[in-house]
Structures are given as C-alpha cells and as structure tokens.
C-alpha cells in the first residue's frame, strides 16, 4: 500500500482559465514523487494563497495539477487504478465517474474548483459545463452543468482508507449506487487455467457438456477452445473480417445440449449482424438477423432451444425460438426502460448479460448496478439485486447468481434464497477485469466455474493491464 501524507491545508481556485486537474492520480503518488516536488513548495503556496503550515508536500502535488488547461477531465480523477487495489469502499463509484467523464465529456469549461483539507480527508469539488454523448460517445450529445465532489479519507496509518464520490448533472445525482460485496472468510481456491496476451479481452465464455471451455475475444472472428490442461487453439472462424474500427466481430457465445454454438455478432452490415449458429456438422450461418442500430452483447440458449440476446444499445432482449429457420429476423422478447443506462453520461452498458431463469429471463444492467428478472408471462420486471455493477453472469445449478463485475475486479455470488451477496475473488487474488463466466456441474451441490477476464484492460488501460486469463475455481 502506498503511503499518504495527511493534508492540513486549504486551497481554492476558480474561473474558466484555472483548469483543475487534481484528483487521485495526484494524491495517489509515491513518496518519492512528492519529495521531488518539495523544493517548489514555497512558490506553489504563494500561487494558491494557502498557508505554508502543515504538510507542504500534499499542497505541492495538488497545486502542480491545478495549474494549466486540459483537453478533458481525465486529469481530474486519473487515479492510477492499480493504487486502489484492495480498496473496496467507494472505488466502484469513483471509477464510474472517472470513466464517464474521461470517455464521454468534451468542450469542458470549469467554473470553479475547490479543495478542502482536514485531519482525516481531502475533499475536492469541481463545477463545470460539458457536452457529453452517451454510450461511449455513440449516442446523442447534450450540454449540461455538472458537479463532481470526491472525498479521500485517510486512516490513522496515513494510507488511503476510502473514497466517496458524488456526481450530479443539472442538479440531479446521476451516480449509481455501486459497491464491491464483502468477501467471505472461507473461500475456495482458484487458479489460472489459460492466458492470452496482454491487450486481449475475453468477452464470451461457454462450457460444453463434456466440460471443455470455449471463449471469444471481443470483436474478433475466432472461437477458441481451451483444453482441461490449459492448452488453447482456434476452434472455428466465422466467415467475415473482424474490424474494431467499425465495431464488427463476435461478442458472446453459448452452447446448447446438442453442441450447437450460438454467437452474438455486431456489424454495421445487416448481412453480418445478428445471431450466428455453428453446428457440429455444418458451416456457420447467420441464424437470425437483428435490425440496427444494435449492440448485441450477452447471449443464452435454454433447454428448450430458445435463444436470447441482449441489445445494449436499445435496452432490448431479442428472442429466437426453437422453430426458427435460418435467415429469419429475431423477435423482441422485451424492451424496457429499466434496461437502459444513465442518459448522456454512461460509459458502462445498460443491459449486458442475459440468462433464462426459473421464472422468466434475467438481465444485468451494468451501468445502474441492477440485475432484473422479467416474468415469463407478463414480462413485468423484478429487481433481483442491486449495486453490483454486473457484466456477465450465470444462474448456477443451486439457483445462485454468479456475477462478474468487470472493471470492479470481483467475482461475486448473489444467493436469492437468503438475500446475500458476497465476493469470492477480487484483484487481491489476481482477478482483473472479469467479463465472462460459465460453469460445469459436478454434482447437485458443486460445480466448476470458469471466468474470462480482460486483464484490467478496460478499467486500467493497456499500459497497466495484465494478461487476459481464464480463471477457474470449484464451489
């Protein structure tokens, strides 16, 4: 854990020409970096007008970031996420605000920035106007007034203990209630089954009836097979070129009892976009087209041959039943506002994963931290759990929801029978960016679980990412 100096100084700066670049990339700095800046403390204190008493090292680090202008707000809360390792309290909300502002907001004009230090915390508040476009900048844009306030709490040992974030748009809070669930004192051992090069992003994972694992890398055109000894090979290649620039390629996959693969594929080309089917004895075909615009994400096939796919862009679950013929259009099973992300400032998807449940169809809504179940007959939604920030999930053979939280680096369990949500693994066990999950039942009470990761690529960026992995555990 990095050591933090307790701040005791108040600094204020305001106006459009004094762009604040603070936040934890600055505060979460090594002591060496702070010491290197110490010689400039006198001039910096004069610029800020703050008293030179207390810990000038913190003031120097803060003020160095405060001066100048910015292309975006990345510098405001650029955290160096590796320094938040093990900090469950507040980290998910912090990361949500960072990614939303950094990835979505442009034409930023900071109206006022304020820094307040106490014995136990550093409080930073920024008021600004910005133009933001939802869904990673693909959606409509709107100019709004924002207030971002973050409090960094310090422990008695002078280390970062918690982060509190408040983020509002036009006077209304838009920050979802997100948090990493507490860990259990007794947890199963886990191990790495197989790895991919740094920069790979395992988006889809499925396990066949023999226990063999298959994965897809985001916007690739290959399906990989992973043997029980961890060796891997390309199992199949779909007949189109993958192209991340135009968002063309595979997202997720699932396997039915007969060994047929169903794959969600995105493309601006309607002859490619949709649900693809790979049969053991046939060439891959576009099984069901999906009208655009669409971003097809999680996919599930149930015991009756019904296929469901999540459309992140439109808040829709598409459906193909067992009587479907190749080339026909998929049908809307349900489309509901609860499946949509936060307007204009969402960088996480709305609906992400989808699974058939005992009572209907469940879906994860990553941005708002919900898992929702839709009744099979009425299509009425019921919130299963909230606050989890779930990417992909499964419902295991004991009725528990096994959740991957992607940028929040945890594998969690929600047990609806006792209304209990807890973490099995976090980054402390080397789980970075879990985004896909599958299982293989060993008995009525035990299963092997496999989780695909992106090595922290999405949350930490390429420079700080690790290898993508398939993580394995028995539970």
Rosetta blueprint (number, residue, H / E / L):
1 X L
2 X L
3 X L
4 X L
5 X L
6 X L
7 X L
8 X L
9 X L
10 X L
11 X E
12 X E
13 X E
14 X E
15 X L
16 X L
17 X L
18 X L
19 X L
20 X L
21 X L
22 X L
23 X L
24 X H
25 X H
26 X H
27 X H
28 X L
29 X L
30 X L
31 X H
32 X H
33 X H
34 X H
35 X H
36 X H
37 X H
38 X H
39 X H
40 X H
41 X H
42 X H
43 X H
44 X H
45 X H
46 X H
47 X H
48 X H
49 X L
50 X L
51 X L
52 X L
53 X L
54 X L
55 X L
56 X H
57 X H
58 X H
59 X H
60 X H
61 X H
62 X H
63 X H
64 X H
65 X H
66 X H
67 X L
68 X L
69 X L
70 X L
71 X L
72 X L
73 X L
74 X H
75 X H
76 X H
77 X H
78 X L
79 X L
80 X L
81 X H
82 X H
83 X H
84 X H
85 X L
86 X L
87 X L
88 X L
89 X L
90 X L
91 X H
92 X H
93 X H
94 X H
95 X H
96 X H
97 X H
98 X H
99 X H
100 X H
101 X H
102 X H
103 X H
104 X H
105 X E
106 X E
107 X E
108 X E
109 X E
110 X E
111 X E
112 X E
113 X E
114 X E
115 X E
116 X E
117 X E
118 X L
119 X L
120 X L
121 X E
122 X E
123 X E
124 X E
125 X E
126 X E
127 X E
128 X E
129 X E
130 X E
131 X E
132 X E
133 X E
134 X L
135 X L
136 X L
137 X L
138 X L
139 X L
140 X L
141 X E
142 X E
143 X E
144 X E
145 X E
146 X E
147 X E
148 X E
149 X E
150 X E
151 X E
152 X E
153 X E
154 X E
155 X L
156 X L
157 X L
158 X L
159 X L
160 X E
161 X E
162 X E
163 X E
164 X E
165 X E
166 X E
167 X E
168 X E
169 X E
170 X L
171 X L
172 X E
173 X E
174 X L
175 X L
176 X L
177 X L
178 X L
179 X L
180 X L
181 X L
182 X L
183 X E
184 X L
185 X L
186 X L
187 X L
188 X L
189 X L
190 X E
191 X E
192 X E
193 X E
194 X E
195 X E
196 X E
197 X E
198 X E
199 X L
200 X L
201 X L
202 X E
203 X E
204 X E
205 X E
206 X E
207 X E
208 X L
209 X L
210 X L
211 X L
212 X L
213 X E
214 X E
215 X E
216 X E
217 X E
218 X L
219 X L
220 X E
221 X L
222 X E
223 X E
224 X E
225 X E
226 X E
227 X L
228 X L
229 X L
230 X L
231 X L
232 X E
233 X E
234 X E
235 X E
236 X E
237 X E
238 X L
239 X L
240 X L
241 X L
242 X L
243 X E
244 X H
245 X H
246 X H
247 X L
248 X E
249 X E
250 X E
251 X E
252 X E
253 X E
254 X E
255 X E
256 X L
257 X L
258 X L
259 X L
260 X L
261 X E
262 X E
263 X E
264 X E
265 X E
266 X E
267 X L
268 X L
269 X L
270 X L
271 X L
272 X L
273 X L
274 X E
275 X E
276 X E
277 X E
278 X E
279 X L
280 X L
281 X L
282 X L
283 X L
284 X L
285 X E
286 X E
287 X E
288 X E
289 X E
290 X L
291 X L
292 X L
293 X L
294 X L
295 X L
296 X E
297 X E
298 X E
299 X E
300 X E
301 X E
302 X L
303 X L
304 X L
305 X L
306 X L
307 X E
308 X E
309 X E
310 X E
311 X E
312 X L
313 X L
314 X L
315 X L
316 X E
317 X E
318 X E
319 X E
320 X E
321 X L
322 X L
323 X L
324 X L
325 X L
326 X L
327 X L
328 X E
329 X E
330 X L
331 X E
332 X E
333 X E
334 X E
335 X E
336 X L
337 X H
338 X H
339 X H
340 X L
341 X L
342 X L
343 X L
344 X L
345 X L
346 X L
347 X L
348 X L
349 X L
350 X L
351 X E
352 X E
353 X E
354 X E
355 X E
356 X E
357 X L
358 X L
359 X L
360 X E
361 X E
362 X E
363 X E
364 X E
365 X E
366 X L
367 X L
368 X L
369 X L
370 X E
371 X E
372 X E
373 X E
374 X E
375 X E
376 X L
377 X L
378 X L
379 X L
380 X L
381 X E
382 X E
383 X E
384 X E
385 X E
386 X E
387 X L
388 X L
389 X L
390 X L
391 X L
392 X L
393 X E
394 X E
395 X E
396 X L
397 X L
398 X L
399 X L
400 X L
401 X E
402 X E
403 X E
404 X E
405 X L
406 X E
407 X L
408 X L
409 X L
410 X E
411 X E
412 X E
413 X E
414 X E
415 X E
416 X L
417 X L
418 X L
419 X L
420 X E
421 X E
422 X E
423 X E
424 X E
425 X E
426 X E
427 X H
428 X H
429 X H
430 X L
431 X L
432 X L
433 X L
434 X E
435 X E
436 X E
437 X E
438 X E
439 X E
440 X E
441 X E
442 X L
443 X L
444 X L
445 X L
446 X L
447 X E
448 X E
449 X E
450 X E
451 X E
452 X E
453 X E
454 X L
455 X L
456 X L
457 X H
458 X H
459 X H
460 X H
461 X L
462 X H
463 X H
464 X H
465 X L
466 X L
467 X E
468 X E
469 X E
470 X E
471 X E
472 X E
473 X E
474 X E
475 X L
